[in-house]
């Protein structure tokens, strides 16, 4: 049986809906996700509560496909979750995302709980 593509290419993809998998995200992946100004703006908007993509698009003036890419990167890092509501997709900060960001810092000794 061939190796999965993630093993071949070293992917760090994580199912953000799986709280256990989200805790296992590489700290560098988390820090890389928050280092981008667009992704940081998304995280700031989501601190007020869940938002649909259309609301995020109103506040972050970039192309829809680029916003989707940035949201995917945040999901991969286990920092946001998504849920479908009819034809709308809502995004929210993942449970423990702030602790996960703190724990990713060098020398941090923060216990991340699910």
C-alpha positions as CSV (number, residue, x, y, z in Angstrom):
1,X,0.0,0.0,0.0
2,X,1.5,3.4,-0.9
3,X,2.2,6.0,1.7
4,X,-0.4,8.7,2.2
5,X,0.4,12.0,0.4
6,X,0.8,13.8,3.7
7,X,3.7,11.4,4.6
8,X,5.4,12.0,1.3
9,X,5.1,15.7,1.2
10,X,5.4,16.4,5.0
11,X,2.0,18.0,5.2
12,X,0.9,19.3,8.6
13,X,-2.8,19.4,7.6
14,X,-5.1,19.1,10.6
15,X,-8.8,18.5,10.9
16,X,-9.7,21.6,13.0
17,X,-13.0,19.9,14.0
18,X,-11.0,17.2,15.8
19,X,-9.9,18.8,19.1
20,X,-7.2,16.1,19.7
21,X,-5.6,16.6,16.3
22,X,-5.7,20.4,16.7
23,X,-3.6,20.1,19.9
24,X,-0.9,18.3,18.0
25,X,-0.1,21.1,15.5
26,X,3.5,22.0,15.2
27,X,4.3,25.3,17.0
28,X,6.0,26.6,13.8
29,X,2.8,26.1,11.9
30,X,0.9,28.0,14.5
31,X,3.4,30.9,14.5
32,X,3.5,31.0,10.7
33,X,-0.2,31.2,10.6
34,X,-0.4,34.2,12.9
35,X,2.6,36.0,11.3
36,X,0.6,37.0,8.3
37,X,-1.2,40.4,8.5
38,X,-4.4,39.1,6.8
39,X,-4.7,36.1,9.0
40,X,-4.0,38.3,12.1
41,X,-6.9,40.5,11.0
42,X,-9.2,37.5,10.6
43,X,-8.3,36.4,14.1
44,X,-9.0,39.9,15.5
45,X,-12.4,39.9,13.9
46,X,-13.2,36.4,15.2
47,X,-12.4,37.5,18.8
48,X,-15.8,39.3,18.8
49,X,-17.5,36.0,17.9
50,X,-18.3,33.8,14.9
51,X,-18.7,35.4,11.5
52,X,-19.7,34.3,8.1
53,X,-17.3,34.6,5.2
54,X,-19.3,37.4,3.8
55,X,-18.8,39.4,7.0
56,X,-15.1,38.7,6.9
57,X,-14.9,39.7,3.3
58,X,-16.5,43.1,4.1
59,X,-13.8,43.9,6.6
60,X,-10.8,42.4,4.8
61,X,-10.6,43.8,1.2
62,X,-9.0,40.9,-0.6
63,X,-10.2,38.5,-3.3
64,X,-12.5,35.7,-2.1
65,X,-10.2,33.0,-3.2
66,X,-7.3,34.6,-1.3
67,X,-9.4,34.9,1.9
68,X,-10.4,31.2,1.5
69,X,-6.6,30.3,1.4
70,X,-5.9,32.3,4.5
71,X,-8.9,30.7,6.3
72,X,-7.6,27.3,5.3
73,X,-4.2,28.1,6.8
74,X,-5.8,29.1,10.1
75,X,-7.9,25.9,10.1
76,X,-4.7,23.9,9.4
77,X,-3.0,25.5,12.4
78,X,-6.0,24.6,14.5
79,X,-6.8,28.2,15.3
80,X,-10.3,28.5,13.7
81,X,-13.2,26.2,13.0
82,X,-15.8,26.3,10.3
83,X,-19.4,25.3,10.2
84,X,-22.0,25.3,7.4
85,X,-25.3,27.1,7.8
86,X,-27.2,26.4,4.7
87,X,-25.2,28.1,1.9
88,X,-23.2,30.1,4.4
89,X,-20.0,29.1,6.1
90,X,-19.3,30.5,9.5
91,X,-15.9,30.7,11.1
92,X,-15.0,31.0,14.8
93,X,-11.9,30.8,16.9
94,X,-11.2,27.2,17.8
95,X,-11.5,26.2,21.4
96,X,-8.1,26.8,23.1
97,X,-6.7,28.8,20.1
98,X,-5.3,31.5,22.3
99,X,-3.6,29.0,24.6
100,X,-2.3,27.2,21.5
101,X,-0.7,30.4,20.3
102,X,0.9,31.1,23.7
103,X,2.2,27.5,23.9
104,X,3.8,27.9,20.4
105,X,6.2,30.6,21.7
106,X,9.7,29.4,22.4
107,X,10.1,28.7,26.1
108,X,6.4,28.7,26.8
109,X,5.2,26.3,29.4
110,X,1.5,26.5,28.9
111,X,-0.7,23.4,29.2
112,X,-3.1,23.3,26.3
113,X,-6.4,21.7,27.2
114,X,-9.2,20.5,24.9
